[in-house]
Structures are given as structure tokens and as C-alpha cells.
Amino acid sequence: MKTSESLSVTFHTIDDDQAGQRIDNFLRTQLKGVPKSMIYRIVRKGEVRVNKKRIKPEYKLNGGDVVRIPPVRQPEENALPSVKLDRVAELESAILFEDERLIVINKPSGTAVHGGSGLSFGLIEGLRALRPNAPFLELVHRLDRDTSGCILVAKKRSALRHLHEQLREKTVDKRYLALVAGEWPKARTKVKAPLHKNVLQSGERMVFVNDQGKPSETHFAIKESLPGATLVEASPITGRTHQIRVHCLHAGHAIAGDTKYTDEAFEAYVKPLGSSRLFLHAHKITFIHPATEKQHTCMAPLPNALETLLTALRRQESSSNEI
């Protein structure tokens, strides 16, 4: 049962850490579980006031603003629908680093960064269920659903702004491990190819190399040469959708397990060896910590499924050397 206090008007004074965000985003953190459509409705109807005045959903808050928040009936239980407890528990064990400013988590493959498009559960929804008393949790950047590895989540708006500035200045160093088809040439240390995103009628996103696309650049280094494949480390200089996957395909070396940007012959080769998912893993991230202003590095170990495939390829190499 909701208490009468919980269904009364509340007033919130914006501090410096909360300043700069849109009123609709602020309300989402205050009214957890309330649909976005309802938040927009109470703003449009003037039920939400800032300094006693009506505002629009895009209004950006300033330090010292006083926000009037009307009583809104929220779901009694399970404000985060269909969040499965076992998957939430998995996220706890995947946390690589946490302090009062941020979380670095080793995102599992197959988990979207947020719910939507038919998905009720995403990484951020799971973290909010895991930390129900956290006043602020927001993704700093994203990873494809099938990509695993390091991802940053801010616990304070000031940390989010700090890390976003680093991303804009390209001072965040993100390193990915990818198993690609064939022998990657030693001389190919980077791929520069403009990328254009297209949304198909089905809603599926596809990215193509196109002169009309956005400038995109990825640096590559060979980590290990294997029979019929190469383990490479990819460092995206820009942050386009599906960038590493499309740049690898464009270079003639598709990533193992990529069903969208695929090399059918390579898939026929690696699948019997245990290729069951996209072999793309964000294994290392380096950034300036928002509190200490010192460089901070986190590393995510390669998942067992990917290690299994590498082991199978190494066995093939050993067998061929013995002949």
C-alpha cells in the first residue's frame, strides 16, 4: 500500500551534480517505474513546475531550481517488469570495479544494454534492480547486444558528464579482442572507411561502408595467428554502430559468429570447433577517473566460450605441426 505521504506533492532543489540534465530525464530517476508517456503527460499538463512555472520536457535544469513533482501512482511491485532475479544475480558477479562514482561491468553476450524493441530486460534495468537505492545509474556508452566485455555506468551525473567529455575528446581507450577469418596482414594497422547506418523495414539496423557515411576509423594489432583465423585487438577511434564488425568485413576478415556481417565459408569452418556466439569482446578500457583525475584501467577476462574456440584452433595447429 502506498502511504499518503508517498502520494503527496514533493519539492526537490537541484544541486550542482543534477544541474544540466533535461527535466524529463530527471523525472525518470525520481519516478522509477513510471512510463515515459506518463512523465511527458504530467509535464505537458503543467503538473510539474520549476520555480513555480510551467516548463517543456526539454527544459535543462539549473543548480538551485526547485522542482514540483506531483503524486504519481506507481506499480506496487516489480517496477522493473520481467527482470529475472537469476539474471540480476549474474550481473553482481560481473562487476569489475565499483565506487561512489561509477561501475565497470563485464557485460554478458546476449544481454542488451537497455530494454526496448520487445526486450523488457537490459543491462541498465538489471543494475537498477540490483541497486534499488541508487539515485542515479546511467550508461556512459554502449555495446552491441552480442558483444561482451567492459562497459561504464555512471552513478553520478557529474561522473557521466566527465566521462562523456573524455569520449568526445577521444581520450577513452577501448580495446576489443576479435577472432577474424583468414590471415590478417601485418601491414594493415588501421581501417578508415565511412559508415552509413540504415534501418530496414523489419526494424533491423544494418551498417554499410558508404562514401556518404560518417568518417570512421579502427586500429588493429595482431595478437595471435591461428589456422584459418587471426586473433586481433581492435581499437575504435570513432564510436559508430557496428563499427568493428563492418570494418573487419570491409577488410575481408569477418568476425567469427557474426550472423549479420558474415563470411559463410569461415562460419562453416569455425562452427564445428565450438563457435556459438559473436567473437567480439571488450577486454580492456582505460579512462581518467572523474574523482581522482588519474588514469584507470579495467580488464575483462575472455569468456569461456571464446577461450574454448581458441583452444580448439590451437589444437589444430599442434596437430598439423606433428604431421
N, C-alpha and C positions, 0 to 999 in steps of 0.2 A: 504493500500500500504506500502511495505517495503521501508524505506529510503535507500539511497545509503550508509549512514553510517552504517546501520544495516546489510548491505550485504558486509562489508569490513572485512579484516583480523583484529583480535583483539589479543592483548597480555595481559596475566594475570600472575602476580607474585604471587606465592603461599606463603601464610602466615602460621604461626605455626598451626593455627586451621585447615587448609586444608591439612597439611602435613600428610603423612601416608596412604592416600587413593589411590586406583588404578586410573589411568588416565581415564579409560572408565567410572567409576562411577562419577568422577569429571566432565567429559563432559556431562553426563546426567543431572547434576544440572545446567550447563551453557547453554545447548541447549535443553531447556524444550520443549517437544512435538515432538522432533526428534526421529524417531525409533532407537532402539538399533542397528539394522542391518546397518543403515546408519552411526552411530557412529563408529562401528567396521570397516566399509569400508573406512572412511576417515583416520582412524588411520593406517590401513594396507597399504593404498596408500601413506602414508608419508605426508599427508596434515596437520596433527597435528604434531608439533615439540615441544620438550622440550629442552631448551638451544640450539636451532638450530639443534638438532639431531633427527633422526627418533627413535621412541620407539614402544614397543609392548603394546597391550591392558592391560596386567597385570602389566605394569610398575607402581611402587609406587612413588608418588610424595614426594619431599623433600622441606623443607622450603627454599625459595629463588629461586626455579625453575621458569623459565619463559616459559609459555605455549603459543604456537602459535595456535590460533583457527581460522580455515578458515571460510569464509562465507558459511552458510548453509541455504537453503530456508526452512522455517518452515511453517506449516499451518497458514493461515491468521487469522483464528478464531478457537475457541474451540480446543486449543492444546491438551486438555484432552477430548477425544471423549466420547460422550454419558454420560457425567457427568450431572445428572439431578439436576437442581437448588434446587428443594424441598428437595432432599436428602442431598445436601450440606448444606442447611439451618439447617437441623436437627442436623448435626454434630456440628454446633456452639453452640446449646443449650446443647449438650452432653459433652462439655469441662468442666472438673472438676477443672483443675488448668493450668495456663499458665504463663510463664515468658520469659525472653530473652533466656533461655537455653533449655527449654523443654515444652511439652504439655502432660497432663494426660487427657485422654478422656474415657468416658463411651461408649465403642463400642456397637452398637445395635446388637442384634441377627439377623442373616441372612445377615450381611454385611461382606464380605471377607476383610482381612487386605490389600490386594492389588489385582488389576485386573489380568486377565490371565485365561487360561483354559476356554475361552469362556465368561469370565466376563470382561466388559470394565470398570466397576466401582468398586473401592475398597476404604477402609478407607484412605489409603495414597493419592490416586488420589483425593479423596474428600477434604482432608485437603489442598492439594496443590492448588486446585481451590478456597478454602476458604481463603488461604493466598498466593495470586499470587506473592506477592513481597518478600516472604520469600526465601532467597538464598539457604537454606538447610532445608530439612524436611525428616527424615528417621525413620523407625520403629526401636525401640530398641529390641522388642521381638514380639511374635505373639500370637494370639488366634485363635482357630478354628472358622470357619465361623458362626456356630450356637451358639457359646459361647458368652455371653455378658460380659461387665464389663471393669475394669481398664486396660488400655494399655498405654505404654510410647512411645512418639515420640520425638526424639531429634531435636533441632533447630540449633545446632552447632555440628561440628564433634568432638570437644573436649568433649562435653557432651556425645556423642554417645560412644566414647572410654571409658570414665569414667564409664558409666552405664554397658557397655559390660564387663568391668573388674569386676564389682560387681556381674554380672551374673555368670562369670567364677568362682569367689570365693564363690558363693552361699550365698552372703550376702543380696540379694534382697529377701524380704519376701512377697510371693504372697499367698493370701488366697481366696479360692473359696467356694461358697455355692452350694451344690448339694442335690437334693431330690432323695433318693435311695430306692429300693424295700426292703420291709421287715424290720425286726428289726436288726439294726447294733449292733453287740456285743460290750459291753463297754470295753472288754479286747482287742479288735482289734484297736490299736492306729496307726498302720502303715501297709503298704503292700509293700513288697520288691519282685519284680518279673521282670526278664529281659524281655525287649520288642523288638520285631523284626518287622520292617516295610516291608510291601510287597505291590507292585503296581500291581493291576490286569490288565488284558488285556484291560478293559474298561477305564483304567487310574485312577480308584478309588483307594485311599490309604486305606489299612487295616493294623491294628497293632495287633499282637498276642503275648501272653506270650510264650516265647521260650528260652530254655537254651542257644541257640546261639545268643540271642539278647543282647542289651546293658543294663548294670545294671540300674535299675530304682527303685525309692523309693518315696512313697507318705505317708504323715502323715495324720491321721484323728482324728476328735473330734466330738462327738455328740452334736448337737445344740438343737434338739427338736425331741421327739418321737411322732409319729402320727399313726393313724390307718392304718396298712399295709405298712407303709413307715417311713423313718427316714430322717430328715434334718441334713446333716453333713457338717462340714467345712473341706476342703481338702487343704493340704499344700504340693505342689510338691517340693521335694528336688532336683530331676533332672528335666530336661525340655524336655522330649520325646514327640513326636507326639501322640496325643490322650491319653496321659498317665493316667489322672484321670479317664477317661471313661473306659479304658481297665482294670485298677486296680480295679475299682468298680465291673465290671462284673466278673473279676477273683475271687474276694472275695465273689461272689454270690449275689451281690446287685447292679443290673444295674440301671443306672440313668434314671429318667422319661423323656420321649420324645426323647430318643436316638434311632434313626431308624437304626443306623449302628451296635451298640453293644447292642442289645435289649433283653428284657425279655417280651415275648408276653403276659404272664398272667398279669404281672404288668401293661403293657400298656392298656390291656383291662379294668383294674381296674381304672386307673387314667384318661384315655381319656374322659369318660363321665363327669368327675369332672372339666374339663377345661384345660387338658394338651394339649397345642398346639405347644410347642417348647421344645428344649432340656433344662432341668432344671440344667444348669451349668452356674454360674455367678461369675466372678472375682470381689468380693465385696471389697477387700482391698489390697493395695500394699504399702510396706514400703521400702525405699531406702535412700542412702546418697545423698543429693543434690550436684550436681557437683560444684556449686558455693560456697555454704555456708559450705560444708563438715559436715552438720548436718543432723540428721535423719529426714526424711519427710514421712508422711503418707497421702494417699488419699483413700477415700472410695466412692463406687458407690452404690446408693440405689438399692434395689431389684426391677426389672421391675414389672409393674402392672400385666402382665400375670402370673408371678410366684407367686406374692402375692395372686392373685385370687385363684390359686390352693391350696396354703397353707390354705387360709380361708375356702375353701370347705372341706378340710380334718379335720380342727379344728371343723367345724360344725358337721361332722360325729361323732367325738369323744364326743362332747357335747350331741348329740342325744343318743348315746349309754350309756352315764353316767346317763341320765334321766330315762332310762328304768328300 
